Amino acid sequence: MPEQEFTETTSKDTTVAEINSQTGTITKLQPPAQSQDEWQKYGEQISSFLATLPEYLGSFFNQYKQPLITVGIIVGSIVGVKVLLAVLDALNDIPLVAPTFELIGIGYSAWFVYRYLLKASTRKELTNEITTLKSQVVGKGIPEA
């Protein structure tokens, strides 16, 4: 492949000094006054919005207080259950803890059956306790036994 030769051509008509001395070749940048006015207008809009924001938030919270509390309780309970499950999963990975929990559960189940389910009198006592607890939760009067 033959190498191409490039030759630099210069114009002898104009020189750098002549270009800089010509009028109108250097443009001056003037600060745009219109953009400052626009920024000032935007700043005033933002400051007025921020000044009325607490009032808007207060009225919004007062208007939607009950639904916000309900949503907060639901989200909090979901987060709480997730944390509880993560803690139990971490405890379950510790050796000998899972079998210990199983033994405790079996022991409590055996005690519950012996204490409340074997005899008719203790079943009646359990039924009375459940109805009392249910009436306390629901809010009705306590039934007489």
C-alpha positions in Angstrom: 0.0 0.0 0.0 1.5 3.3 -0.9 1.5 5.9 1.8 -0.4 9.0 1.1 1.3 12.2 1.8 -0.7 15.0 3.3 0.4 18.5 2.8 -0.8 21.3 4.9 -2.2 24.2 3.1 -2.3 27.6 4.6 -4.0 30.7 3.3 -1.8 33.6 3.0 -4.7 36.0 2.9 -5.6 36.1 6.6 -3.5 35.7 9.7 -4.5 35.1 13.3 -4.0 38.8 14.2 -6.3 39.9 11.5 -9.0 37.5 12.6 -8.9 38.7 16.2 -9.0 42.3 15.1 -12.1 42.0 13.0 -15.2 43.4 14.5 -18.0 41.0 15.3 -16.0 37.8 15.4 -15.9 37.6 19.2 -19.3 37.4 20.7 -19.9 38.7 24.2 -22.0 36.6 26.5 -24.5 38.7 28.4 -26.3 37.3 31.4 -29.8 36.6 30.3 -32.1 38.7 32.4 -35.1 36.7 31.3 -33.7 33.5 32.8 -33.1 35.2 36.1 -36.7 36.3 36.2 -37.9 32.8 35.4 -35.7 31.4 38.2 -37.1 34.0 40.6 -40.6 33.1 39.6 -39.9 29.3 40.1 -38.4 30.1 43.5 -41.4 32.1 44.6 -43.7 29.2 43.5 -41.6 26.7 45.4 -41.5 28.8 48.5 -45.2 29.4 48.5 -45.8 25.6 48.0 -43.5 24.8 50.9 -45.2 27.5 53.1 -48.6 25.9 52.6 -47.4 22.2 52.7 -47.9 21.7 56.4 -51.5 23.0 56.1 -52.2 20.6 53.2 -50.6 17.7 55.0 -52.6 18.4 58.2 -55.9 18.6 56.3 -55.1 15.5 54.4 -54.2 13.6 57.6 -57.4 14.8 59.3 -59.6 13.8 56.4 -58.0 10.3 55.9 -57.0 9.6 59.5 -58.7 6.2 59.9 -57.7 4.7 56.5 -54.1 5.8 57.1 -54.0 4.2 60.5 -55.5 1.0 59.1 -52.9 0.9 56.3 -50.1 1.6 58.9 -51.3 -1.2 61.1 -51.5 -3.6 58.2 -48.0 -2.7 57.0 -46.6 -2.8 60.5 -48.1 -6.2 61.1 -46.7 -7.6 57.9 -43.2 -6.3 58.7 -43.6 -7.7 62.3 -44.5 -11.1 61.0 -41.6 -11.1 58.5 -39.2 -10.2 61.3 -40.6 -12.8 63.6 -40.3 -15.5 60.9 -36.7 -14.4 60.2 -35.8 -14.7 63.9 -37.5 -18.1 64.2 -35.6 -19.3 61.0 -32.3 -18.0 62.5 -33.1 -19.8 65.8 -34.1 -23.0 63.9 -30.6 -23.1 62.3 -28.9 -23.4 65.7 -28.2 -27.0 66.5 -30.4 -28.6 69.2 -32.8 -25.6 69.3 -35.3 -27.1 66.8 -35.7 -30.4 68.6 -36.0 -28.5 71.9 -38.9 -26.4 70.5 -40.5 -29.6 69.2 -40.3 -31.2 72.7 -41.7 -28.1 74.3 -44.6 -28.1 71.8 -45.4 -31.8 72.4 -45.2 -31.3 76.2 -47.6 -28.4 76.1 -50.0 -30.3 73.9 -50.0 -33.2 76.2 -50.6 -31.0 79.2 -53.5 -29.2 77.4 -55.2 -32.5 76.6 -54.8 -33.7 80.2 -55.9 -30.4 81.7 -58.9 -29.5 79.6 -60.0 -32.3 77.3 -60.1 -35.6 79.2 -63.0 -34.9 81.6 -66.4 -33.3 80.9 -66.1 -30.9 83.8 -62.8 -29.5 82.5 -64.2 -29.2 79.0 -67.1 -27.2 80.4 -64.5 -25.0 82.2 -62.7 -24.5 78.9 -65.9 -23.6 77.1 -66.7 -21.0 79.8 -63.3 -19.5 79.5 -63.5 -19.3 75.7 -67.0 -17.6 75.8 -65.8 -15.2 78.4 -62.8 -14.3 76.3 -64.9 -14.0 73.2 -67.4 -11.7 74.9 -64.6 -9.5 76.1 -63.1 -9.2 72.6 -66.4 -8.6 70.9 -67.7 -6.3 73.6 -70.9 -7.9 74.6 -72.0 -8.6 78.2 -70.4 -11.5 80.1 -72.7 -14.5 80.0 -73.7 -16.0 83.3 -72.6 -19.6 83.8 
